[in-house]
Amino acid sequence: MAEDNAALIQRFVDALWLEEGLSANTLAAYRSDLKRFAAWLDKPLPEAGQGDIAAYLGQRLHDGASRRTSARLLSSLRKFYRYLVRERLLEADPCSGIESPYLGRSLPASLSEAEVERLLEAQDVTDPLGLRDRCMLEVLYATGLRVSELTGLRFEQMDLQQGLVRVFGKGSKERLVPLGEEALAWLVRYLQEGRPLILRGRSAEAVFVTHRGGAMTRQAFWQLIKRYARKAGIDKPLSPHTLRHAFATHLLDHGADLRVVQLLLGHSSLSTTQIYTHVAQARLKALHERFHPRG
């Protein structure tokens, strides 16, 4: 039974990869959600009913899962069971009629421009690894790339003469993002002064490398961000997307058009980008309350 479930989950994940071109991390999340449900269900997945799914989600909430986690789990199950129906392995979708928990609109954590400056200046750029880290942070803030897009950057994606980066985001969607003069200058300096010393004669396809000669991983870079944030005296909650959020928020603060920000971030829907207008409005309101005599 467990093998049948595992084979069915893998078939579903393979279909997602072929049809939607989802990233390895997204596919792994679907696989993990479904394996966990299968272990709890203790019977073939096609035999699950609406009551089973509702009971499982209720149990996860009871165990402390957030509403956002519950919504993600339900989304994974919906996609899986719709696939089974489409493949005629199931007559009806047992997720039909189960409503997602209301999440509201959460504002992404961001940094002020002063905090970004402190973070960008927290590295020792006389050290090749510190120079690499400064370059990575500068590129991240200048482009709004996802951390996985940054760590996966290859030379063929960069046009240093034009100052552009070609990025393949979620669903393998391609977009061109300008680097800006500051990030471009740090990138050129890193490639000339830092990367050769880190590699010590070895070759590597990745732009950003470790002292072992391999590509920087997103997990390792996230640890570096947290370390530099502590050094810069930034004690607010951070996420791997913090500089991406700062990139979008600061663009809007300085008058950028929302659709331009959408294109730069690689969002397929404008509604995804619109969350940043709430960030900008919240900041304007706070400034008004602080400085206006009748605020």
C-alpha positions as a Markdown table, in Angstrom:
| # | Residue | x | y | z |
|---|---|---|---|---|
| 1 | Met | 0.0 | 0.0 | 0.0 |
| 2 | Ala | 2.8 | 2.4 | 1.0 |
| 3 | Glu | 4.6 | 1.6 | -2.3 |
| 4 | Asp | 1.4 | 2.3 | -4.3 |
| 5 | Asn | 1.0 | 5.7 | -2.6 |
| 6 | Ala | 4.7 | 6.5 | -3.2 |
| 7 | Ala | 4.5 | 5.6 | -6.8 |
| 8 | Leu | 1.3 | 7.7 | -7.3 |
| 9 | Ile | 2.9 | 10.7 | -5.6 |
| 10 | Gln | 5.9 | 10.4 | -7.8 |
| 11 | Arg | 3.8 | 10.1 | -10.9 |
| 12 | Phe | 2.0 | 13.3 | -9.9 |
| 13 | Val | 5.2 | 15.2 | -9.1 |
| 14 | Asp | 6.7 | 14.1 | -12.5 |
| 15 | Ala | 3.5 | 15.4 | -14.2 |
| 16 | Leu | 3.9 | 18.8 | -12.4 |
| 17 | Trp | 7.5 | 19.1 | -13.6 |
| 18 | Leu | 6.6 | 18.3 | -17.2 |
| 19 | Glu | 3.5 | 20.4 | -17.4 |
| 20 | Glu | 4.3 | 23.4 | -15.3 |
| 21 | Gly | 8.1 | 23.4 | -15.0 |
| 22 | Leu | 8.0 | 24.0 | -11.3 |
| 23 | Ser | 11.2 | 24.4 | -9.3 |
| 24 | Ala | 12.8 | 21.5 | -7.4 |
| 25 | Asn | 11.9 | 23.2 | -4.1 |
| 26 | Thr | 8.3 | 23.5 | -5.1 |
| 27 | Leu | 8.1 | 19.9 | -6.2 |
| 28 | Ala | 9.8 | 18.7 | -3.0 |
| 29 | Ala | 7.1 | 20.6 | -1.0 |
| 30 | Tyr | 4.3 | 18.9 | -2.9 |
| 31 | Arg | 5.9 | 15.5 | -2.4 |
| 32 | Ser | 6.5 | 16.2 | 1.4 |
| 33 | Asp | 2.8 | 17.3 | 1.9 |
| 34 | Leu | 1.4 | 14.3 | 0.2 |
| 35 | Lys | 3.7 | 11.8 | 1.9 |
| 36 | Arg | 2.8 | 13.2 | 5.3 |
| 37 | Phe | -0.9 | 12.9 | 4.5 |
| 38 | Ala | -0.5 | 9.4 | 3.1 |
| 39 | Ala | 1.3 | 8.3 | 6.4 |
| 40 | Trp | -1.5 | 9.8 | 8.4 |
| 41 | Leu | -4.2 | 8.3 | 6.2 |
| 42 | Asp | -2.9 | 4.7 | 6.4 |
| 43 | Lys | -4.7 | 3.6 | 3.3 |
| 44 | Pro | -4.5 | 4.1 | -0.5 |
| 45 | Leu | -4.7 | 7.8 | -1.3 |
| 46 | Pro | -7.5 | 7.4 | -3.9 |
| 47 | Glu | -9.7 | 6.0 | -1.1 |
| 48 | Ala | -9.6 | 9.2 | 0.9 |
| 49 | Gly | -12.9 | 11.0 | 1.4 |
| 50 | Gln | -13.9 | 14.5 | 2.2 |
| 51 | Gly | -14.1 | 13.6 | 5.9 |
| 52 | Asp | -10.6 | 12.2 | 5.9 |
| 53 | Ile | -9.2 | 15.4 | 4.4 |
| 54 | Ala | -11.1 | 17.6 | 6.8 |
| 55 | Ala | -10.1 | 15.5 | 9.8 |
| 56 | Tyr | -6.4 | 15.7 | 8.7 |
| 57 | Leu | -6.5 | 19.4 | 8.3 |
| 58 | Gly | -8.2 | 19.7 | 11.7 |
| 59 | Gln | -5.6 | 17.5 | 13.3 |
| 60 | Arg | -2.8 | 19.6 | 11.9 |
| 61 | Leu | -4.4 | 22.8 | 13.2 |
| 62 | His | -4.8 | 21.1 | 16.6 |
| 63 | Asp | -1.1 | 20.2 | 16.5 |
| 64 | Gly | -0.2 | 23.9 | 16.0 |
| 65 | Ala | -0.1 | 24.3 | 12.2 |
| 66 | Ser | -0.8 | 27.9 | 11.1 |
| 67 | Arg | -3.7 | 28.9 | 8.9 |
| 68 | Arg | -1.2 | 29.6 | 6.1 |
| 69 | Thr | 0.3 | 26.1 | 6.5 |
| 70 | Ser | -3.2 | 24.6 | 6.4 |
| 71 | Ala | -4.0 | 26.5 | 3.3 |
| 72 | Arg | -0.9 | 25.2 | 1.6 |
| 73 | Leu | -1.6 | 21.6 | 2.6 |
| 74 | Leu | -5.1 | 21.9 | 1.2 |
| 75 | Ser | -3.7 | 23.4 | -2.0 |
| 76 | Ser | -1.4 | 20.5 | -2.4 |
| 77 | Leu | -4.2 | 18.0 | -1.8 |
| 78 | Arg | -6.5 | 19.8 | -4.2 |
| 79 | Lys | -3.9 | 19.8 | -7.0 |
| 80 | Phe | -3.2 | 16.1 | -6.4 |
| 81 | Tyr | -6.8 | 14.9 | -6.4 |
| 82 | Arg | -7.7 | 17.0 | -9.4 |
| 83 | Tyr | -4.8 | 15.3 | -11.2 |
| 84 | Leu | -6.3 | 11.9 | -10.2 |
| 85 | Val | -9.7 | 12.9 | -11.5 |
| 86 | Arg | -8.1 | 14.2 | -14.8 |
| 87 | Glu | -6.2 | 10.9 | -15.2 |
| 88 | Arg | -9.5 | 9.0 | -14.5 |
| 89 | Leu | -8.0 | 7.3 | -11.5 |
| 90 | Leu | -10.8 | 8.9 | -9.4 |
| 91 | Glu | -14.4 | 9.8 | -10.2 |
| 92 | Ala | -14.8 | 12.8 | -7.8 |
| 93 | Asp | -12.4 | 15.2 | -6.0 |
| 94 | Pro | -12.7 | 14.7 | -2.2 |
| 95 | Cys | -11.4 | 18.2 | -1.7 |
| 96 | Ser | -14.5 | 19.7 | -3.3 |
| 97 | Gly | -16.5 | 21.7 | -0.8 |
| 98 | Ile | -13.6 | 22.2 | 1.7 |
| 99 | Glu | -12.9 | 25.9 | 2.0 |
| 100 | Ser | -9.4 | 27.3 | 2.6 |
| 101 | Pro | -8.8 | 29.2 | 5.8 |
| 102 | Tyr | -9.0 | 33.0 | 5.4 |
| 103 | Leu | -5.4 | 34.3 | 5.4 |
| 104 | Gly | -5.8 | 38.1 | 5.0 |
| 105 | Arg | -3.0 | 40.1 | 3.4 |
| 106 | Ser | 0.2 | 39.8 | 5.3 |
| 107 | Leu | 2.8 | 42.5 | 4.8 |
| 108 | Pro | 6.2 | 41.2 | 3.8 |
| 109 | Ala | 9.1 | 42.0 | 6.2 |
| 110 | Ser | 11.3 | 44.7 | 4.7 |
| 111 | Leu | 14.2 | 47.0 | 5.6 |
| 112 | Ser | 14.5 | 50.8 | 5.5 |
| 113 | Glu | 16.9 | 52.3 | 3.1 |
| 114 | Ala | 19.2 | 53.1 | 6.1 |
| 115 | Glu | 19.1 | 49.5 | 7.3 |
| 116 | Val | 19.9 | 48.3 | 3.8 |
| 117 | Glu | 22.9 | 50.6 | 3.7 |
| 118 | Arg | 24.1 | 49.2 | 7.1 |
| 119 | Leu | 23.7 | 45.6 | 5.9 |
| 120 | Leu | 25.6 | 46.3 | 2.7 |
| 121 | Glu | 28.5 | 47.8 | 4.6 |
| 122 | Ala | 28.8 | 45.0 | 7.1 |
| 123 | Gln | 31.3 | 42.9 | 5.1 |
| 124 | Asp | 35.1 | 43.1 | 5.1 |
| 125 | Val | 35.7 | 43.7 | 1.4 |
| 126 | Thr | 39.4 | 43.3 | 1.7 |
| 127 | Asp | 38.8 | 39.6 | 2.2 |
| 128 | Pro | 37.8 | 37.7 | -1.1 |
| 129 | Leu | 34.8 | 36.0 | 0.7 |
| 130 | Gly | 33.7 | 39.3 | 2.2 |
| 131 | Leu | 33.9 | 40.9 | -1.3 |
| 132 | Arg | 31.8 | 38.1 | -2.7 |
| 133 | Asp | 29.2 | 38.6 | 0.0 |
| 134 | Arg | 29.1 | 42.3 | -0.6 |
| 135 | Cys | 28.6 | 41.7 | -4.3 |
| 136 | Met | 25.8 | 39.2 | -3.7 |
| 137 | Leu | 24.0 | 41.5 | -1.4 |
| 138 | Glu | 24.4 | 44.4 | -3.8 |
| 139 | Val | 23.1 | 42.4 | -6.7 |
| 140 | Leu | 20.2 | 41.0 | -4.7 |
| 141 | Tyr | 19.1 | 44.5 | -3.6 |
| 142 | Ala | 19.6 | 46.0 | -7.1 |
| 143 | Thr | 17.7 | 43.3 | -8.9 |
| 144 | Gly | 15.1 | 41.9 | -6.5 |
| 145 | Leu | 16.1 | 38.4 | -7.5 |
| 146 | Arg | 15.0 | 35.4 | -5.4 |
| 147 | Val | 17.9 | 34.0 | -3.4 |
| 148 | Ser | 17.7 | 30.8 | -5.4 |
| 149 | Glu | 17.9 | 32.8 | -8.6 |
| 150 | Leu | 21.0 | 34.6 | -7.3 |
| 151 | Thr | 22.9 | 31.5 | -6.1 |
| 152 | Gly | 22.0 | 29.8 | -9.4 |
| 153 | Leu | 23.4 | 32.6 | -11.5 |
| 154 | Arg | 25.6 | 31.5 | -14.4 |
| 155 | Phe | 27.9 | 33.6 | -16.6 |
| 156 | Glu | 25.8 | 33.1 | -19.7 |
| 157 | Gln | 22.9 | 34.9 | -18.0 |
| 158 | Met | 24.9 | 38.1 | -17.5 |
| 159 | Asp | 25.6 | 40.9 | -20.0 |
| 160 | Leu | 28.0 | 43.2 | -18.3 |
| 161 | Gln | 28.3 | 45.5 | -21.2 |
| 162 | Gln | 24.5 | 46.2 | -21.1 |
| 163 | Gly | 24.3 | 45.8 | -17.4 |
| 164 | Leu | 21.6 | 43.2 | -17.6 |
| 165 | Val | 20.9 | 39.8 | -16.0 |
| 166 | Arg | 18.7 | 37.2 | -17.7 |
| 167 | Val | 16.7 | 35.3 | -15.1 |
| 168 | Phe | 14.7 | 32.1 | -15.3 |
| 169 | Gly | 12.2 | 32.3 | -12.5 |
| 170 | Lys | 9.2 | 30.2 | -11.4 |
| 171 | Gly | 7.8 | 28.1 | -14.2 |
| 172 | Ser | 11.0 | 28.7 | -16.2 |
| 173 | Lys | 9.7 | 32.2 | -17.1 |
| 174 | Glu | 12.4 | 34.4 | -18.5 |
| 175 | Arg | 12.9 | 38.1 | -17.6 |
| 176 | Leu | 15.6 | 40.7 | -18.1 |
| 177 | Val | 16.6 | 42.7 | -15.0 |
| 178 | Pro | 19.0 | 45.7 | -15.0 |
| 179 | Leu | 21.9 | 45.6 | -12.5 |
| 180 | Gly | 22.4 | 49.3 | -11.9 |
| 181 | Glu | 25.8 | 51.1 | -11.7 |
| 182 | Glu | 26.6 | 50.2 | -8.1 |
| 183 | Ala | 25.8 | 46.5 | -8.3 |
| 184 | Leu | 27.6 | 46.3 | -11.7 |
| 185 | Ala | 30.7 | 47.9 | -10.2 |
| 186 | Trp | 30.8 | 45.5 | -7.3 |
| 187 | Leu | 30.2 | 42.6 | -9.7 |
| 188 | Val | 33.1 | 43.5 | -11.9 |
| 189 | Arg | 35.4 | 44.0 | -8.8 |
| 190 | Tyr | 34.4 | 40.6 | -7.4 |
| 191 | Leu | 35.0 | 38.8 | -10.8 |
| 192 | Gln | 38.4 | 40.5 | -11.1 |
| 193 | Glu | 39.7 | 40.5 | -7.5 |
| 194 | Gly | 37.6 | 38.1 | -5.4 |
| 195 | Arg | 36.5 | 35.1 | -7.4 |
| 196 | Pro | 40.0 | 34.1 | -8.8 |
| 197 | Leu | 41.4 | 34.1 | -5.2 |
| 198 | Ile | 38.5 | 32.0 | -3.9 |
| 199 | Leu | 38.8 | 29.4 | -6.7 |
| 200 | Arg | 42.6 | 29.3 | -6.7 |
| 201 | Gly | 42.9 | 28.1 | -10.3 |
| 202 | Arg | 39.8 | 25.9 | -10.3 |
| 203 | Ser | 37.0 | 26.3 | -12.7 |
| 204 | Ala | 33.3 | 26.7 | -11.9 |
| 205 | Glu | 30.1 | 27.4 | -13.8 |
| 206 | Ala | 28.5 | 29.4 | -11.0 |
| 207 | Val | 29.2 | 33.1 | -10.6 |
| 208 | Phe | 29.1 | 33.0 | -6.8 |
| 209 | Val | 31.4 | 30.3 | -5.4 |
| 210 | Thr | 32.6 | 29.0 | -2.1 |
| 211 | His | 36.1 | 28.3 | -0.9 |
| 212 | Arg | 35.5 | 24.6 | -1.9 |
| 213 | Gly | 35.0 | 25.7 | -5.5 |
| 214 | Gly | 31.3 | 24.9 | -5.6 |
| 215 | Ala | 28.3 | 27.1 | -6.0 |
| 216 | Met | 27.0 | 29.1 | -3.0 |
| 217 | Thr | 23.8 | 27.4 | -1.7 |
| 218 | Arg | 20.7 | 29.4 | -0.8 |
| 219 | Gln | 20.8 | 27.9 | 2.7 |
| 220 | Ala | 24.5 | 29.0 | 3.2 |
| 221 | Phe | 23.7 | 32.5 | 1.9 |
| 222 | Trp | 20.7 | 32.9 | 4.2 |
| 223 | Gln | 23.0 | 32.1 | 7.2 |
| 224 | Leu | 25.4 | 34.8 | 5.9 |
| 225 | Ile | 22.5 | 37.4 | 5.7 |
| 226 | Lys | 21.5 | 36.7 | 9.3 |
| 227 | Arg | 25.2 | 37.0 | 10.4 |
| 228 | Tyr | 25.6 | 40.3 | 8.6 |
| 229 | Ala | 22.3 | 41.6 | 9.9 |
| 230 | Arg | 23.4 | 41.0 | 13.5 |
| 231 | Lys | 26.7 | 42.7 | 12.8 |
| 232 | Ala | 24.8 | 45.7 | 11.3 |
| 233 | Gly | 22.6 | 45.9 | 14.4 |
| 234 | Ile | 19.4 | 44.9 | 12.6 |
| 235 | Asp | 17.2 | 43.0 | 15.1 |
| 236 | Lys | 13.9 | 42.8 | 13.2 |
| 237 | Pro | 12.7 | 39.5 | 11.8 |
| 238 | Leu | 14.3 | 38.7 | 8.4 |
| 239 | Ser | 13.5 | 36.2 | 5.7 |
| 240 | Pro | 15.5 | 35.0 | 2.6 |
| 241 | His | 13.3 | 37.4 | 0.6 |
| 242 | Thr | 13.9 | 40.5 | 2.8 |
| 243 | Leu | 16.1 | 42.3 | 0.3 |
| 244 | Arg | 13.7 | 41.3 | -2.5 |
| 245 | His | 10.9 | 43.0 | -0.5 |
| 246 | Ala | 13.1 | 46.0 | 0.2 |
| 247 | Phe | 13.9 | 46.3 | -3.6 |
| 248 | Ala | 10.2 | 46.4 | -4.4 |
| 249 | Thr | 9.2 | 48.7 | -1.6 |
| 250 | His | 11.9 | 51.2 | -2.2 |
| 251 | Leu | 11.2 | 51.3 | -5.9 |
| 252 | Leu | 7.5 | 52.2 | -5.2 |
| 253 | Asp | 8.6 | 54.7 | -2.5 |
| 254 | His | 10.6 | 56.5 | -5.2 |
| 255 | Gly | 7.7 | 56.5 | -7.7 |
| 256 | Ala | 8.1 | 53.4 | -9.8 |
| 257 | Asp | 5.1 | 52.1 | -11.6 |
| 258 | Leu | 3.6 | 48.9 | -10.1 |
| 259 | Arg | 3.6 | 47.1 | -13.5 |
| 260 | Val | 7.3 | 47.8 | -13.8 |
| 261 | Val | 7.9 | 46.3 | -10.4 |
| 262 | Gln | 5.8 | 43.3 | -11.4 |
| 263 | Leu | 8.0 | 42.7 | -14.5 |
| 264 | Leu | 11.2 | 43.1 | -12.5 |
| 265 | Leu | 10.1 | 40.7 | -9.8 |
| 266 | Gly | 8.8 | 38.1 | -12.3 |
| 267 | His | 5.3 | 38.0 | -10.9 |
| 268 | Ser | 2.8 | 36.4 | -13.3 |
| 269 | Ser | -0.1 | 38.3 | -11.7 |
| 270 | Leu | -0.3 | 42.0 | -10.8 |
| 271 | Ser | -2.3 | 41.1 | -7.7 |
| 272 | Thr | 0.8 | 39.4 | -6.3 |
| 273 | Thr | 2.8 | 42.7 | -6.6 |
| 274 | Gln | 0.0 | 44.8 | -5.2 |
| 275 | Ile | 0.9 | 43.7 | -1.7 |
| 276 | Tyr | 3.8 | 46.2 | -1.9 |
| 277 | Thr | 1.4 | 49.1 | -2.3 |
| 278 | His | 0.1 | 48.2 | 1.1 |
| 279 | Val | 3.7 | 48.4 | 2.5 |
| 280 | Ala | 4.2 | 51.8 | 0.9 |
| 281 | Gln | 0.9 | 53.1 | 2.1 |
| 282 | Ala | 1.6 | 51.8 | 5.7 |
| 283 | Arg | 5.0 | 53.7 | 5.6 |
| 284 | Leu | 3.3 | 56.9 | 4.4 |
| 285 | Lys | 0.7 | 56.7 | 7.1 |
| 286 | Ala | 3.4 | 56.2 | 9.8 |
| 287 | Leu | 5.4 | 59.2 | 8.4 |
| 288 | His | 2.2 | 61.3 | 8.4 |
| 289 | Glu | 1.4 | 60.4 | 12.0 |
| 290 | Arg | 5.0 | 61.1 | 13.1 |
| 291 | Phe | 5.6 | 64.5 | 11.4 |
| 292 | His | 2.3 | 66.1 | 10.7 |
| 293 | Pro | 1.2 | 68.5 | 13.5 |
| 294 | Arg | -2.3 | 67.0 | 13.4 |
| 295 | Gly | -1.2 | 63.5 | 12.5 |
